[in-house]
């Protein structure tokens, strides 16, 4: 079935004169089929947290105890800063969130992009569409300040709202500045929720070796690419061969900086 789908994709690309095709974050079996039909493989790195398989973490304290003392101390310090600033958290599922809570998420998302000098590419209509079609798959971690006003929010996606196995960090933003708020919103609060609900994996996304200090470890991921122009495809293939070797060395180097205790 996968081979038939790839053949159909290629036929469609040829018929419509597309310059390229790209398959992102595919399953390993998808990648095998794509490679067999001449797609080029690009390997990149994301950062994922994994629950213990044989003996899942019982609570946040159990997880922290698995970390090296210096990492554990840093996380506690960062959470203490947020707590002492008067910030309090609540978790709201998207299909149960109010109009105001969805609007808050949009405002926080917008603020993050504007602060980085980029135009927010997702419009309010997108958020409303997700709310209507996938609301139960969304989790909001909402921060309220000492004055009782909602001022920050992170958005996590779930693979299955009833029995989630994987959670995906997506967007976040804050309307006020609080030291270490980003780490609490994007890592610590979601991880606490994942542990409490027996989630197997939390995908924190690409970029940022700083995630390793929060126990998100490097995870190689692949994408597949077909390029119509033969000379261009050949140049890209030679580049990807060097890039793949570099990524392999990069991941091996990162693995030597694990935040976990040797026995964890």
Phi, psi and omega in degrees: 000319179296318179297322178295321179294319179295317178299321179292320177300313181295319179297320179294318179297319179293316183295326184261001176071029180292145180279338183196163173227143182222128178243116187255138172057041181283163174293155180304321179292327174298315183296323177299315180293319180294318178299321180297338181253022170090007177289147177269141183259130173245126177254128177233186184230132167245179180234119185236145171260137179239132172290154175293135185282306185286328184221078183304149178302136182278326179197183183297320180297321178297317177297312181300326181292343179278350184267158173299151187303319183293324178289317179299317180297319181297315180298316179298321178297317182293319178293325179295321179300316180293316180296317181291341174282358178090010182281135175233147187248150167218152181247129183230128175283144188302322182285349178252357182286149180277170175304318182295322181290321175293321178294323176301315181299318178298315181297320179293316177301313181300316182298318180301314182292318180295322180293336178264010177077021181241149175281131177296121186275343176267132183262163178307328180297327177297313180300320179292323178296316178297319179302317183285325188259332186224024186305320182291343179272000184252140173236132174251130172255105190255129179259133177245135182279180184295339179272003177084019181252135175292129187223359177201158181200140170240152185241123177239136177262150180240142178288325182216116183294334183277313180226074185294134174252329182229137175240145186236117175289130184242285186229161176202165175185163180220141178268350176225157180263125174225130181302130177072008181298322181302315182295320180292317183291319189265339184234301191292314179295313176299320180294320176300318179295317180299317179296316182296333184251013174067027179289140186277327187212140173238120182263111182275354176094186184277168172070144168096090174296343178300338179296333182296328177293344178255018173075021171263116188261155181297137180225115178295137175228154185238152169226156184239141188221131174245131181236128185295313187289119186301315182293321178294318179297321180295318179296318179294320180299318179294322177296316183295329177298316178291319182296318180298317178296319179296319179294321179299316178294321180299314180295318179298321178294317180298322183299337180282354181247035181299138178278354185276154172298155181300326183270355185283000000 
